[in-house]
């Protein structure tokens, strides 16, 4: 595969395959951070045995890198015109170049040297890419739980529900199965028998955690007094973080089960690998959508609480900022949680209005109203004065005229 690279996208990631130099040149030119998949990639794609031995020299001379799809890297699928297969759900293509410079594009079908033109190899590649993406999320969730300093077992032990308690032991069993898989490179019936019933328990735990978040959101909506709202949001600041940790652990274990399940299908029914991978992808997206709806509803209630508090900050200078602060902390926590799971988050934190700012606003409004009042009073006063002067003038003129008439009448009588 001299001077050519092969691209595969499954909607979650992009795998770049080719000579080490060509792959590095391509990634550098596009400014893409990547993960070197190492020799295990080729062992997974070619399965085992003779195929790997036959391609041994080619494997040694080439490398494969995986790029997590972001808005930037996703544009490459369109930029290079990768073709999507309706059957596999994978988009594939080959870029041809000279001396490490990528200059053109050909489809896989036009590149006889592409080992991914083999349907079985392509199915294995799709499986491996799905596992890499899920492993990436699992690692990010591990970092997330460490960052929020939540020992998930302690959170689970604090709950009285028996389903939650079973999650602790279940986590140990799944992690052990992952360790054995890593050592053996496959998942046989013995390994699978240990974990095949796990999804039901994990689903029950996830549902329980989501109900707790929904209950918190509903409780927030019922509060009408700022004092009660402050108490509710302060409690939510801690409680939400704990339930997010439980949800994160559930998602992590669900991804681990999916990783094991793909290897098990490859081992038992390789012809069903593509369909099973697509089914797992759809189910995973369904879980993300469910979690997203619940957490977005919570964010909506928290932002509404912050809005109520901001509107009443002048009357409640202590409680209102507390509500907004707790609301912001919950919003930031949910946003971080969304990022780790790959959920697009639209939550924005609210800015706390200081009591003095609200007071100044009210003062300015009062002064403005007062100034208008003074102008009106002055205007009314001037108008009244003018009217008074006019009336006084008329009265004076009337009196003077009447006096003159009376005086004239009196002189007439004297002459007569």
LUMLUMDREN-530765 format. One record per residue (C-alpha): residue number from 0; residue in one letter; x, y, z. Coordinates in nm, 2 decimals. Example, Ala and Ser with C-alpha at 12.3 -4.5 7.8 and 13.67 -1.06 7.14 Angstrom:
SITE, 0, a, 1.23, -0.45, 0.78
SITE, 1, s, 1.37, -0.11, 0.71
end
This chain:
SITE, 0, x, 0.00, 0.00, 0.00
SITE, 1, x, 0.28, 0.24, -0.09
SITE, 2, x, 0.17, 0.60, -0.11
SITE, 3, x, -0.19, 0.53, -0.04
SITE, 4, x, -0.40, 0.54, 0.27
SITE, 5, x, -0.73, 0.37, 0.34
SITE, 6, x, -1.01, 0.54, 0.54
SITE, 7, x, -1.30, 0.38, 0.73
SITE, 8, x, -1.57, 0.56, 0.92
SITE, 9, x, -1.84, 0.41, 1.13
SITE, 10, x, -2.00, 0.74, 1.24
SITE, 11, x, -1.81, 0.74, 1.57
SITE, 12, x, -1.45, 0.73, 1.46
SITE, 13, x, -1.23, 0.74, 1.15
SITE, 14, x, -0.95, 0.48, 1.10
SITE, 15, x, -0.66, 0.57, 0.88
SITE, 16, x, -0.46, 0.28, 0.75
SITE, 17, x, -0.14, 0.28, 0.54
SITE, 18, x, 0.24, 0.31, 0.57
SITE, 19, x, 0.36, 0.47, 0.88
SITE, 20, x, 0.49, 0.78, 0.70
SITE, 21, x, 0.18, 0.83, 0.48
SITE, 22, x, -0.05, 0.80, 0.78
SITE, 23, x, 0.15, 1.04, 0.98
SITE, 24, x, 0.17, 1.29, 0.69
SITE, 25, x, -0.21, 1.27, 0.64
SITE, 26, x, -0.29, 1.32, 1.01
SITE, 27, x, -0.04, 1.61, 1.04
SITE, 28, x, -0.18, 1.78, 0.73
SITE, 29, x, -0.53, 1.76, 0.86
SITE, 30, x, -0.43, 1.85, 1.22
SITE, 31, x, -0.60, 1.54, 1.36
SITE, 32, x, -0.51, 1.39, 1.70
SITE, 33, x, -0.52, 1.01, 1.68
SITE, 34, x, -0.46, 0.69, 1.87
SITE, 35, x, -0.22, 0.43, 1.73
SITE, 36, x, -0.42, 0.10, 1.72
SITE, 37, x, -0.10, -0.11, 1.72
SITE, 38, x, -0.06, -0.47, 1.59
SITE, 39, x, -0.38, -0.59, 1.76
SITE, 40, x, -0.58, -0.40, 1.49
SITE, 41, x, -0.44, -0.62, 1.22
SITE, 42, x, -0.49, -0.94, 1.42
SITE, 43, x, -0.85, -0.84, 1.47
SITE, 44, x, -0.92, -0.74, 1.11
SITE, 45, x, -0.75, -1.05, 0.97
SITE, 46, x, -0.90, -1.27, 1.25
SITE, 47, x, -0.64, -1.54, 1.33
SITE, 48, x, -0.42, -1.79, 1.17
SITE, 49, x, -0.32, -1.82, 0.81
SITE, 50, x, -0.46, -1.48, 0.70
SITE, 51, x, -0.24, -1.30, 0.95
SITE, 52, x, 0.07, -1.50, 0.86
SITE, 53, x, 0.01, -1.44, 0.49
SITE, 54, x, -0.02, -1.06, 0.54
SITE, 55, x, 0.26, -1.06, 0.80
SITE, 56, x, 0.51, -0.85, 0.60
SITE, 57, x, 0.25, -0.60, 0.50
SITE, 58, x, 0.13, -0.57, 0.86
SITE, 59, x, 0.48, -0.50, 0.98
SITE, 60, x, 0.52, -0.21, 0.73
SITE, 61, x, 0.19, -0.04, 0.80
SITE, 62, x, 0.01, 0.13, 1.08
SITE, 63, x, -0.35, 0.21, 1.17
SITE, 64, x, -0.46, 0.51, 1.36
SITE, 65, x, -0.81, 0.59, 1.50
SITE, 66, x, -0.95, 0.94, 1.52
SITE, 67, x, -1.25, 1.02, 1.73
SITE, 68, x, -1.51, 1.19, 1.51
SITE, 69, x, -1.57, 1.56, 1.60
SITE, 70, x, -1.74, 1.82, 1.39
SITE, 71, x, -1.40, 1.89, 1.23
SITE, 72, x, -1.29, 1.54, 1.16
SITE, 73, x, -1.64, 1.44, 1.05
SITE, 74, x, -1.60, 1.68, 0.76
SITE, 75, x, -1.33, 1.45, 0.62
SITE, 76, x, -1.60, 1.20, 0.53
SITE, 77, x, -1.76, 1.45, 0.30
SITE, 78, x, -1.44, 1.62, 0.19
SITE, 79, x, -1.29, 1.29, 0.06
SITE, 80, x, -1.62, 1.15, -0.07
SITE, 81, x, -1.62, 0.83, 0.14
SITE, 82, x, -1.88, 0.59, 0.02
SITE, 83, x, -2.13, 0.45, 0.28
SITE, 84, x, -2.24, 0.09, 0.25
SITE, 85, x, -2.61, 0.03, 0.34
SITE, 86, x, -2.52, -0.32, 0.44
SITE, 87, x, -2.24, -0.25, 0.69
SITE, 88, x, -2.31, 0.12, 0.78
SITE, 89, x, -1.94, 0.19, 0.72
SITE, 90, x, -1.80, 0.46, 0.49
SITE, 91, x, -1.48, 0.37, 0.31
SITE, 92, x, -1.23, 0.51, 0.06
SITE, 93, x, -0.87, 0.52, -0.05
SITE, 94, x, -0.65, 0.82, -0.10
SITE, 95, x, -0.36, 0.79, -0.35
SITE, 96, x, -0.05, 1.00, -0.33
SITE, 97, x, 0.32, 1.03, -0.42
SITE, 98, x, 0.60, 1.05, -0.18
SITE, 99, x, 0.37, 1.09, 0.11
SITE, 100, x, 0.16, 1.36, -0.04
SITE, 101, x, -0.20, 1.27, -0.08
SITE, 102, x, -0.32, 1.38, -0.42
SITE, 103, x, -0.62, 1.18, -0.53
SITE, 104, x, -0.91, 0.95, -0.44
SITE, 105, x, -1.02, 0.61, -0.54
SITE, 106, x, -1.29, 0.38, -0.40
SITE, 107, x, -1.20, 0.06, -0.23
SITE, 108, x, -1.35, -0.13, -0.52
SITE, 109, x, -1.09, 0.03, -0.75
SITE, 110, x, -0.80, -0.06, -0.52
SITE, 111, x, -0.72, -0.43, -0.55
SITE, 112, x, -0.45, -0.40, -0.29
SITE, 113, x, -0.70, -0.29, -0.02
SITE, 114, x, -0.73, -0.58, 0.23
SITE, 115, x, -1.06, -0.42, 0.34
SITE, 116, x, -1.22, -0.51, 0.01
SITE, 117, x, -1.28, -0.84, 0.17
SITE, 118, x, -1.62, -0.83, 0.34
SITE, 119, x, -1.51, -1.04, 0.64
SITE, 120, x, -1.21, -0.81, 0.70
SITE, 121, x, -1.44, -0.51, 0.68
SITE, 122, x, -1.68, -0.66, 0.93
SITE, 123, x, -1.40, -0.73, 1.17
SITE, 124, x, -1.27, -0.37, 1.12
SITE, 125, x, -1.61, -0.23, 1.20
SITE, 126, x, -1.63, -0.45, 1.52
SITE, 127, x, -1.28, -0.33, 1.63
SITE, 128, x, -1.36, 0.04, 1.57
SITE, 129, x, -1.68, 0.01, 1.77
SITE, 130, x, -1.49, -0.15, 2.05
SITE, 131, x, -1.22, 0.13, 2.04
SITE, 132, x, -1.49, 0.40, 2.06
SITE, 133, x, -1.66, 0.23, 2.35
SITE, 134, x, -1.33, 0.18, 2.53
SITE, 135, x, -1.25, 0.55, 2.48
SITE, 136, x, -1.58, 0.64, 2.65
SITE, 137, x, -1.52, 0.39, 2.93
SITE, 138, x, -1.18, 0.56, 2.99
SITE, 139, x, -1.34, 0.90, 2.99
SITE, 140, x, -1.60, 0.79, 3.24
SITE, 141, x, -1.32, 0.65, 3.47
SITE, 142, x, -1.16, 1.00, 3.45
SITE, 143, x, -1.49, 1.16, 3.52
SITE, 144, x, -1.56, 0.96, 3.83
SITE, 145, x, -1.21, 1.04, 3.95
SITE, 146, x, -1.25, 1.41, 3.88
SITE, 147, x, -1.57, 1.45, 4.08
SITE, 148, x, -1.41, 1.24, 4.36
SITE, 149, x, -1.70, 1.00, 4.38
SITE, 150, x, -1.63, 0.65, 4.49
SITE, 151, x, -1.91, 0.49, 4.31
SITE, 152, x, -1.93, 0.19, 4.54
SITE, 153, x, -1.98, 0.42, 4.84
SITE, 154, x, -2.27, 0.59, 4.66
SITE, 155, x, -2.43, 0.25, 4.58
SITE, 156, x, -2.38, 0.12, 4.93
SITE, 157, x, -2.56, 0.42, 5.07
SITE, 158, x, -2.87, 0.32, 4.88
SITE, 159, x, -3.12, 0.06, 5.02
SITE, 160, x, -3.24, -0.07, 4.69
SITE, 161, x, -3.12, -0.43, 4.63
SITE, 162, x, -3.07, -0.37, 4.25
SITE, 163, x, -2.82, -0.10, 4.33
SITE, 164, x, -2.64, -0.32, 4.57
SITE, 165, x, -2.59, -0.59, 4.31
SITE, 166, x, -2.41, -0.34, 4.08
SITE, 167, x, -2.10, -0.35, 4.30
SITE, 168, x, -2.04, -0.72, 4.26
SITE, 169, x, -2.15, -0.70, 3.90
SITE, 170, x, -1.88, -0.44, 3.83
SITE, 171, x, -1.61, -0.67, 3.96
SITE, 172, x, -1.73, -0.96, 3.74
SITE, 173, x, -1.74, -0.75, 3.42
SITE, 174, x, -1.39, -0.61, 3.49
SITE, 175, x, -1.26, -0.96, 3.55
SITE, 176, x, -1.41, -1.07, 3.21
SITE, 177, x, -1.25, -0.78, 3.04
SITE, 178, x, -0.91, -0.87, 3.19
SITE, 179, x, -0.94, -1.23, 3.06
SITE, 180, x, -1.05, -1.11, 2.72
SITE, 181, x, -0.74, -0.88, 2.70
SITE, 182, x, -0.51, -1.17, 2.78
SITE, 183, x, -0.68, -1.43, 2.55
SITE, 184, x, -0.79, -1.21, 2.26
SITE, 185, x, -1.13, -1.36, 2.24
SITE, 186, x, -1.45, -1.43, 2.44
SITE, 187, x, -1.55, -1.79, 2.46
SITE, 188, x, -1.86, -1.95, 2.61
SITE, 189, x, -1.71, -1.97, 2.96
SITE, 190, x, -1.63, -1.60, 2.98
SITE, 191, x, -1.97, -1.50, 2.83
SITE, 192, x, -2.16, -1.72, 3.08
SITE, 193, x, -2.03, -1.50, 3.36
SITE, 194, x, -2.17, -1.18, 3.23
SITE, 195, x, -2.46, -1.26, 2.99
SITE, 196, x, -2.73, -1.17, 3.25
SITE, 197, x, -2.56, -0.84, 3.35
SITE, 198, x, -2.75, -0.61, 3.11
SITE, 199, x, -3.08, -0.66, 3.30
SITE, 200, x, -2.94, -0.55, 3.63
SITE, 201, x, -2.76, -0.26, 3.48
SITE, 202, x, -3.08, -0.15, 3.30
SITE, 203, x, -3.27, -0.16, 3.63
SITE, 204, x, -3.01, 0.05, 3.80
SITE, 205, x, -3.01, 0.31, 3.52
SITE, 206, x, -3.39, 0.33, 3.53
SITE, 207, x, -3.38, 0.38, 3.91
SITE, 208, x, -3.12, 0.66, 3.88
SITE, 209, x, -3.32, 0.84, 3.61
SITE, 210, x, -3.63, 0.82, 3.82
SITE, 211, x, -3.44, 0.99, 4.11
SITE, 212, x, -3.33, 1.28, 3.87
SITE, 213, x, -3.69, 1.31, 3.75
SITE, 214, x, -3.81, 1.33, 4.11
SITE, 215, x, -3.56, 1.61, 4.18
SITE, 216, x, -3.68, 1.80, 3.88
SITE, 217, x, -4.04, 1.77, 3.98
SITE, 218, x, -3.97, 1.87, 4.34
SITE, 219, x, -3.79, 2.18, 4.21
SITE, 220, x, -4.10, 2.28, 4.01
SITE, 221, x, -4.33, 2.25, 4.31
SITE, 222, x, -4.14, 2.51, 4.51
SITE, 223, x, -4.30, 2.85, 4.52
SITE, 224, x, -4.12, 3.02, 4.80
SITE, 225, x, -3.76, 3.14, 4.76
SITE, 226, x, -3.65, 2.99, 5.09
SITE, 227, x, -3.79, 2.64, 5.00
SITE, 228, x, -3.64, 2.68, 4.65
SITE, 229, x, -3.29, 2.75, 4.80
SITE, 230, x, -3.31, 2.44, 5.02
SITE, 231, x, -3.42, 2.23, 4.73
SITE, 232, x, -3.14, 2.35, 4.49
SITE, 233, x, -2.87, 2.32, 4.76
SITE, 234, x, -2.97, 1.96, 4.82
SITE, 235, x, -2.99, 1.89, 4.45
SITE, 236, x, -2.63, 2.02, 4.40
SITE, 237, x, -2.50, 1.72, 4.59
SITE, 238, x, -2.77, 1.46, 4.51
SITE, 239, x, -2.76, 1.52, 4.13
SITE, 240, x, -2.38, 1.46, 4.13
SITE, 241, x, -2.43, 1.13, 4.30
SITE, 242, x, -2.70, 1.00, 4.06
SITE, 243, x, -2.49, 1.12, 3.76
SITE, 244, x, -2.21, 0.91, 3.89
SITE, 245, x, -2.44, 0.61, 3.91
SITE, 246, x, -2.56, 0.67, 3.55
SITE, 247, x, -2.20, 0.71, 3.43
SITE, 248, x, -2.10, 0.38, 3.59
SITE, 249, x, -2.41, 0.21, 3.43
SITE, 250, x, -2.31, 0.34, 3.09
SITE, 251, x, -1.95, 0.23, 3.14
SITE, 252, x, -2.05, -0.13, 3.23
SITE, 253, x, -2.30, -0.14, 2.94
SITE, 254, x, -2.02, -0.05, 2.70
SITE, 255, x, -1.80, -0.31, 2.86
SITE, 256, x, -2.07, -0.57, 2.80
SITE, 257, x, -2.10, -0.46, 2.44
SITE, 258, x, -1.73, -0.50, 2.39
SITE, 259, x, -1.74, -0.85, 2.52
SITE, 260, x, -2.06, -0.92, 2.32
SITE, 261, x, -1.90, -0.83, 1.99
SITE, 262, x, -1.61, -1.06, 2.05
SITE, 263, x, -1.85, -1.34, 2.15
SITE, 264, x, -2.05, -1.30, 1.83
SITE, 265, x, -1.73, -1.30, 1.63
SITE, 266, x, -1.63, -1.62, 1.80
SITE, 267, x, -1.97, -1.80, 1.77
SITE, 268, x, -2.15, -1.65, 1.47
SITE, 269, x, -1.91, -1.43, 1.26
SITE, 270, x, -2.16, -1.40, 0.97
SITE, 271, x, -2.39, -1.20, 1.21
SITE, 272, x, -2.12, -0.96, 1.32
SITE, 273, x, -2.22, -0.66, 1.11
SITE, 274, x, -2.59, -0.68, 1.20
SITE, 275, x, -2.51, -0.72, 1.57
SITE, 276, x, -2.28, -0.43, 1.57
SITE, 277, x, -2.54, -0.21, 1.41
SITE, 278, x, -2.80, -0.33, 1.66
SITE, 279, x, -2.57, -0.25, 1.95
SITE, 280, x, -2.50, 0.10, 1.81
SITE, 281, x, -2.88, 0.17, 1.78
SITE, 282, x, -2.94, 0.04, 2.14
SITE, 283, x, -2.65, 0.26, 2.27
SITE, 284, x, -2.79, 0.57, 2.10
SITE, 285, x, -3.13, 0.49, 2.25
SITE, 286, x, -2.98, 0.49, 2.60
SITE, 287, x, -2.80, 0.82, 2.53
SITE, 288, x, -3.13, 0.97, 2.42
SITE, 289, x, -3.31, 0.85, 2.73
SITE, 290, x, -3.04, 0.99, 2.96
SITE, 291, x, -3.03, 1.32, 2.76
SITE, 292, x, -3.41, 1.37, 2.79
SITE, 293, x, -3.40, 1.32, 3.17
SITE, 294, x, -3.10, 1.54, 3.23
SITE, 295, x, -3.21, 1.82, 3.00
SITE, 296, x, -3.55, 1.82, 3.18
SITE, 297, x, -3.36, 1.87, 3.51
SITE, 298, x, -3.15, 2.15, 3.36
SITE, 299, x, -3.47, 2.32, 3.24
SITE, 300, x, -3.61, 2.32, 3.59
SITE, 301, x, -3.28, 2.44, 3.74
SITE, 302, x, -3.26, 2.73, 3.50
SITE, 303, x, -3.62, 2.81, 3.57
SITE, 304, x, -3.54, 2.82, 3.94
SITE, 305, x, -3.25, 3.05, 3.87
SITE, 306, x, -3.48, 3.28, 3.67
SITE, 307, x, -3.73, 3.30, 3.96
SITE, 308, x, -3.44, 3.37, 4.21
SITE, 309, x, -3.30, 3.64, 3.99
SITE, 310, x, -3.64, 3.81, 3.96
SITE, 311, x, -3.67, 3.82, 4.34
SITE, 312, x, -3.31, 3.90, 4.43
SITE, 313, x, -3.39, 4.24, 4.58
SITE, 314, x, -3.65, 4.09, 4.82
SITE, 315, x, -3.43, 3.79, 4.90
SITE, 316, x, -3.07, 3.91, 4.90
SITE, 317, x, -2.93, 3.59, 5.07
SITE, 318, x, -3.15, 3.31, 4.93
SITE, 319, x, -3.17, 3.42, 4.57
SITE, 320, x, -2.79, 3.41, 4.50
SITE, 321, x, -2.78, 3.07, 4.67
SITE, 322, x, -3.04, 2.93, 4.43
SITE, 323, x, -2.85, 3.06, 4.13
SITE, 324, x, -2.51, 2.93, 4.25
SITE, 325, x, -2.65, 2.58, 4.31
SITE, 326, x, -2.83, 2.59, 3.97
SITE, 327, x, -2.50, 2.68, 3.80
SITE, 328, x, -2.31, 2.40, 3.98
SITE, 329, x, -2.57, 2.15, 3.87
SITE, 330, x, -2.57, 2.28, 3.51
SITE, 331, x, -2.19, 2.26, 3.50
SITE, 332, x, -2.20, 1.91, 3.64
SITE, 333, x, -2.45, 1.79, 3.39
SITE, 334, x, -2.26, 1.95, 3.10
SITE, 335, x, -1.94, 1.77, 3.21
SITE, 336, x, -2.13, 1.44, 3.24
SITE, 337, x, -2.27, 1.49, 2.89
SITE, 338, x, -1.93, 1.56, 2.74
SITE, 339, x, -1.79, 1.23, 2.89
SITE, 340, x, -2.08, 1.03, 2.74
SITE, 341, x, -2.08, 1.22, 2.40
SITE, 342, x, -2.41, 1.39, 2.45
SITE, 343, x, -2.45, 1.73, 2.30
SITE, 344, x, -2.54, 1.97, 2.59
SITE, 345, x, -2.72, 2.30, 2.55
SITE, 346, x, -2.73, 2.40, 2.91
SITE, 347, x, -2.61, 2.75, 3.00
SITE, 348, x, -2.53, 2.87, 3.35
SITE, 349, x, -2.72, 3.17, 3.48
SITE, 350, x, -2.54, 3.48, 3.60
SITE, 351, x, -2.62, 3.57, 3.96
SITE, 352, x, -2.75, 3.92, 3.99
SITE, 353, x, -2.60, 4.10, 4.29
SITE, 354, x, -2.83, 4.26, 4.54
SITE, 355, x, -2.66, 4.59, 4.48
SITE, 356, x, -2.71, 4.56, 4.10
SITE, 357, x, -3.08, 4.50, 4.15
SITE, 358, x, -3.11, 4.78, 4.40
SITE, 359, x, -2.93, 5.02, 4.17
SITE, 360, x, -3.17, 4.92, 3.89
SITE, 361, x, -3.47, 4.98, 4.11
SITE, 362, x, -3.32, 5.31, 4.22
SITE, 363, x, -3.25, 5.43, 3.87
SITE, 364, x, -3.61, 5.33, 3.77
SITE, 365, x, -3.74, 5.53, 4.07
SITE, 366, x, -3.53, 5.83, 3.99
SITE, 367, x, -3.64, 5.82, 3.63
SITE, 368, x, -4.00, 5.80, 3.74
SITE, 369, x, -3.94, 6.08, 3.99
SITE, 370, x, -3.78, 6.30, 3.74
SITE, 371, x, -4.07, 6.25, 3.51
SITE, 372, x, -4.30, 6.34, 3.80
SITE, 373, x, -4.11, 6.66, 3.87
SITE, 374, x, -4.14, 6.76, 3.51
SITE, 375, x, -4.51, 6.68, 3.52
SITE, 376, x, -4.56, 6.87, 3.84
SITE, 377, x, -4.37, 7.17, 3.71
SITE, 378, x, -4.57, 7.16, 3.39
SITE, 379, x, -4.90, 7.13, 3.59
SITE, 380, x, -4.79, 7.41, 3.82
SITE, 381, x, -4.71, 7.65, 3.54
SITE, 382, x, -5.03, 7.57, 3.37
SITE, 383, x, -5.22, 7.62, 3.69
SITE, 384, x, -5.04, 7.95, 3.75
SITE, 385, x, -5.12, 8.07, 3.40
SITE, 386, x, -5.48, 7.98, 3.45
SITE, 387, x, -5.49, 8.16, 3.79
SITE, 388, x, -5.33, 8.47, 3.64
SITE, 389, x, -5.58, 8.46, 3.36
SITE, 390, x, -5.87, 8.43, 3.60
SITE, 391, x, -5.73, 8.70, 3.82
SITE, 392, x, -5.68, 8.92, 3.52
SITE, 393, x, -6.04, 8.86, 3.41
SITE, 394, x, -6.17, 8.92, 3.77
SITE, 395, x, -5.96, 9.24, 3.80
SITE, 396, x, -6.09, 9.36, 3.46
SITE, 397, x, -6.45, 9.28, 3.55
SITE, 398, x, -6.42, 9.45, 3.89
SITE, 399, x, -6.26, 9.76, 3.74
SITE, 400, x, -6.53, 9.78, 3.47
SITE, 401, x, -6.81, 9.74, 3.72
SITE, 402, x, -6.66, 10.01, 3.94
SITE, 403, x, -6.64, 10.24, 3.64
SITE, 404, x, -7.00, 10.17, 3.55
SITE, 405, x, -7.12, 10.23, 3.91
SITE, 406, x, -6.92, 10.56, 3.92
SITE, 407, x, -7.07, 10.67, 3.59
SITE, 408, x, -7.43, 10.60, 3.71
SITE, 409, x, -7.37, 10.79, 4.03
SITE, 410, x, -7.25, 11.10, 3.83
SITE, 411, x, -7.55, 11.08, 3.61
SITE, 412, x, -7.79, 11.09, 3.91
SITE, 413, x, -7.61, 11.39, 4.06
SITE, 414, x, -7.65, 11.59, 3.74
SITE, 415, x, -8.01, 11.51, 3.71
end
